[in-house]
Amino acid sequence: TGGFLTYDSQFADQFVAPAAKKKYIHSVASVVRAATIDAHANSAHVLIFLNQTTTSRENPEPTQSASSVNVGLTKIEGAWRISSFDPI
């Protein structure tokens, strides 16, 4: 939602999709753990721990990586939407 939606959409369209198509990049991420940092009626921040596997034409062997992200959430019309996504 908000600025995150605008930024993420533009970044994906201009950089991620073209690179993925050109280099045949395939990436899958899964949430390993999550913990609430703070929560309010219409907003929250959650710490997410991710494992990611990536392959490409140039590197067909899967590459594993782990990361953590502070995810901001905003409740809009009863649904939780990502409003920020900040790698730690």
Secondary structure, DSSP 8 states (H G I E B T S, - for coil): -HHHHHHHHHHIIIIIHHHHHHHT-EEEEEEEEEEEEEE-SSEEEEEEEEEEEEE-SS--S-EEEEEEEEEEEEEETTEEEEEEEEE-
